[in-house]
Amino acid sequence: MSDPHRWQPGRPDEPGPYPHQGLSPWLEERLFDQRIVMVRGRITQPAATQAAAALFSLDSAGDAPVQIHLAAPDGELAAAFAVVDAMDAMRSPVHVVVTSEAGGAALALLAAAQRRLGYRHARIKLSEPHATATSGTTEQVTAAAGQYLRELEELAVRLAEATGQTRHRIEDDLSAGRMLTAAEARDYGLLHEIVGKP
């Protein structure tokens, strides 16, 4: 008998982890049963909240690895770090699979994963995430800019730790917007493995 408090994919009274992505309920259920969380498109606060909830739900259900299938060319860095915080808090190992293109804020998820994989035709763009537009007083805008710079610094540090590259090189490549193929990303240290036939 199922637990009435456990999130159930496709329940009409409660959103699943992927409602913003237009996935059908049966597909949501299959992915969830396979311990797969999809992160597609721009990473926003609502998308990050849904992804983190799905991760915590899967983590509470068992300690087998959870996969994040990542296809996100950019997003809000603060939102991406909300997902990273969930990943860091999990007891289950988290593997990230880059399915198409990942870049900008999505790089934070890649750097936080215990295992990083990519499809053969995946692309990873080392690029600085776009800063979120902020309005308000001068002090509020200044504070938001300072927070963004701290998050950007943390992103560079985590990428350097994950890849073995120097922080200086990471920062240069982020500034240049360097695009890497899956093979180049593996050589760079961003991916451990390429999925699929050579």
Backbone torsions as a table, in degrees:
resi	resn	phi	psi	omega
1	MET	NA	134.2	-174.8
2	SER	-77.6	152.0	178.4
3	ASP	-75.0	121.9	-177.7
4	PRO	-67.4	-17.3	-179.1
5	HIS	-91.5	-11.3	179.7
6	ARG	-77.3	137.3	176.9
7	TRP	-62.4	132.8	179.8
8	GLN	-118.4	121.8	-178.8
9	PRO	-56.3	136.9	173.4
10	GLY	84.8	-0.6	178.0
11	ARG	-65.1	130.2	-175.6
12	PRO	-69.4	-21.5	-176.3
13	ASP	-92.1	-0.3	-176.5
14	GLU	-147.7	127.5	-177.7
15	PRO	-68.3	142.4	175.1
16	GLY	-83.5	-173.8	-176.4
17	PRO	-74.4	-13.3	-172.7
18	TYR	-126.2	30.1	-174.5
19	PRO	-64.8	-28.4	-179.5
20	HIS	-74.5	-8.3	-175.3
21	GLN	-105.9	1.7	173.7
22	GLY	68.5	27.5	178.8
23	LEU	-83.8	143.2	-179.6
24	SER	-71.1	153.9	-178.4
25	PRO	-56.7	-40.4	-178.7
26	TRP	-66.4	-34.3	178.4
27	LEU	-71.9	-39.8	174.8
28	GLU	-55.2	-45.1	-177.6
29	GLU	-65.4	-43.1	179.0
30	ARG	-62.2	-45.4	179.7
31	LEU	-62.4	-45.5	-178.9
32	PHE	-61.7	-42.4	178.8
33	ASP	-63.6	-28.8	178.3
34	GLN	-88.1	5.2	179.2
35	ARG	62.3	44.4	179.4
36	ILE	-117.2	131.2	174.6
37	VAL	-115.9	126.1	179.4
38	MET	-92.3	131.3	171.5
39	VAL	-125.1	104.6	-175.5
40	ARG	-128.5	147.0	178.7
41	GLY	80.1	-170.2	-178.4
42	ARG	-64.4	132.1	179.4
43	ILE	-82.1	112.0	178.9
44	THR	-115.7	173.2	178.8
45	GLN	-60.7	-45.4	177.3
46	PRO	-61.3	-41.1	179.1
47	ALA	-65.1	-39.8	179.2
48	ALA	-65.9	-39.3	178.4
49	THR	-62.5	-43.0	178.9
50	GLN	-65.1	-44.2	-179.2
51	ALA	-64.3	-43.8	179.8
52	ALA	-63.6	-40.5	178.4
53	ALA	-62.8	-41.9	178.3
54	ALA	-64.3	-41.2	179.3
55	LEU	-62.3	-46.6	-179.6
56	PHE	-64.8	-37.5	178.6
57	SER	-63.4	-44.8	178.9
58	LEU	-67.2	-36.7	-179.7
59	ASP	-65.0	-37.0	179.9
60	SER	-73.1	-18.4	-177.2
61	ALA	-87.9	-11.3	-179.4
62	GLY	166.5	173.7	-176.2
63	ASP	-110.8	13.7	175.3
64	ALA	-69.9	156.3	-178.8
65	PRO	-57.9	145.9	174.5
66	VAL	-110.0	136.8	178.1
67	GLN	-105.8	134.4	167.9
68	ILE	-104.4	119.1	174.4
69	HIS	-91.8	113.4	-167.6
70	LEU	-108.9	123.1	173.8
71	ALA	-141.8	74.5	-172.9
72	ALA	-137.8	106.0	-178.0
73	PRO	-72.2	-16.4	178.4
74	ASP	-173.7	-166.5	179.8
75	GLY	156.9	-169.2	178.9
76	GLU	-86.9	127.7	-176.1
77	LEU	-63.5	-39.4	178.1
78	ALA	-62.0	-38.7	178.5
79	ALA	-66.8	-42.0	178.9
80	ALA	-61.4	-40.3	179.7
81	PHE	-69.6	-22.7	173.4
82	ALA	-65.6	-38.2	175.7
83	VAL	-70.2	-40.6	178.2
84	VAL	-59.5	-41.8	178.4
85	ASP	-60.1	-39.7	176.6
86	ALA	-64.5	-43.8	178.7
87	MET	-59.9	-44.1	-179.0
88	ASP	-64.9	-28.1	-177.1
89	ALA	-86.2	-9.6	-174.7
90	MET	-79.6	147.5	172.8
91	ARG	-84.5	-29.4	178.5
92	SER	-74.1	139.9	174.1
93	PRO	-67.1	144.6	179.8
94	VAL	-114.8	124.7	176.0
95	HIS	-108.8	137.0	177.0
96	VAL	-109.9	130.6	176.8
97	VAL	-115.6	116.6	176.9
98	VAL	-81.9	116.1	-174.0
99	THR	-95.6	-23.3	176.4
100	SER	-143.9	-94.4	178.1
101	GLU	-120.3	138.8	174.4
102	ALA	-133.3	140.5	179.1
103	GLY	-169.9	179.8	177.9
104	GLY	56.0	-129.3	-177.0
105	ALA	-61.0	-29.3	-178.5
106	ALA	-64.2	-19.6	178.4
107	LEU	-62.2	-26.7	179.0
108	ALA	-63.4	-39.6	178.5
109	LEU	-66.0	-40.4	180.0
110	LEU	-62.8	-45.1	-177.7
111	ALA	-66.0	-28.3	-176.6
112	ALA	-84.1	-11.2	-174.9
113	ALA	-75.8	146.0	174.8
114	GLN	-71.9	-31.0	177.2
115	ARG	-137.9	135.2	-174.6
116	ARG	-122.1	120.7	-178.6
117	LEU	-126.2	162.6	176.8
118	GLY	-149.9	145.7	172.3
119	TYR	-67.6	158.3	-173.0
120	ARG	-58.5	-35.5	-178.6
121	HIS	-99.0	12.8	176.7
122	ALA	-68.4	153.9	177.2
123	ARG	-130.3	141.1	177.2
124	ILE	-123.1	123.6	-179.9
125	LYS	-105.2	115.3	173.9
126	LEU	-78.2	100.8	-177.0
127	SER	-145.2	148.0	177.0
128	GLU	-70.0	133.0	176.9
129	PRO	-62.3	148.1	176.1
130	HIS	-69.0	138.1	176.6
131	ALA	-73.2	141.0	178.0
132	THR	-72.0	132.2	178.5
133	ALA	-62.9	131.7	-178.0
134	THR	-127.2	137.8	174.6
135	SER	-123.9	164.2	-179.8
136	GLY	137.2	-157.5	179.9
137	THR	-72.7	166.5	177.7
138	THR	-57.7	-40.2	179.9
139	GLU	-64.5	-39.6	-180.0
140	GLN	-67.5	-42.2	178.8
141	VAL	-65.3	-41.6	178.7
142	THR	-63.7	-41.9	179.0
143	ALA	-64.2	-40.8	179.1
144	ALA	-64.7	-40.2	178.5
145	ALA	-64.8	-39.9	177.8
146	GLY	-64.6	-40.4	178.2
147	GLN	-63.5	-42.4	178.8
148	TYR	-60.9	-43.8	-179.1
149	LEU	-64.6	-36.6	176.8
150	ARG	-66.1	-41.0	178.4
151	GLU	-66.8	-38.9	178.3
152	LEU	-64.0	-38.8	176.9
153	GLU	-64.4	-42.1	178.2
154	GLU	-63.6	-38.9	177.2
155	LEU	-59.9	-46.0	-179.7
156	ALA	-62.8	-41.1	-180.0
157	VAL	-64.4	-45.2	-178.6
158	ARG	-67.0	-37.8	176.8
159	LEU	-65.2	-40.0	178.5
160	ALA	-63.6	-42.5	179.0
161	GLU	-65.2	-39.7	-177.2
162	ALA	-71.6	-37.0	-172.6
163	THR	-96.0	-23.3	-173.3
164	GLY	84.1	1.1	175.7
165	GLN	-78.7	160.0	176.8
166	THR	-73.0	152.9	177.7
167	ARG	-61.9	-36.9	179.2
168	HIS	-60.4	-44.0	179.6
169	ARG	-66.1	-41.7	178.0
170	ILE	-58.3	-47.5	-178.8
171	GLU	-62.8	-40.6	177.9
172	ASP	-63.3	-43.7	-178.4
173	ASP	-68.6	-35.5	175.8
174	LEU	-64.8	-41.8	179.3
175	SER	-65.5	-36.0	-177.1
176	ALA	-80.7	-16.4	-177.2
177	GLY	69.0	44.8	-175.3
178	ARG	-68.6	128.9	178.7
179	MET	-99.1	133.1	-178.6
180	LEU	-122.2	139.0	168.8
181	THR	-74.3	171.5	178.8
182	ALA	-60.0	-42.0	179.7
183	ALA	-65.1	-41.3	178.7
184	GLU	-66.9	-37.5	178.3
185	ALA	-65.6	-35.8	176.5
186	ARG	-65.9	-44.1	178.6
187	ASP	-64.9	-32.9	-179.6
188	TYR	-72.6	-23.8	-177.9
189	GLY	103.8	0.7	179.6
190	LEU	-75.6	-30.0	178.4
191	LEU	-119.4	144.2	172.7
192	HIS	-86.7	-30.9	-169.8
193	GLU	-154.8	148.3	173.4
194	ILE	-102.3	129.1	-178.2
195	VAL	-90.1	133.7	176.9
196	GLY	110.5	173.0	-178.0
197	LYS	-72.1	145.1	179.4
198	PRO	-69.5	NA	NA
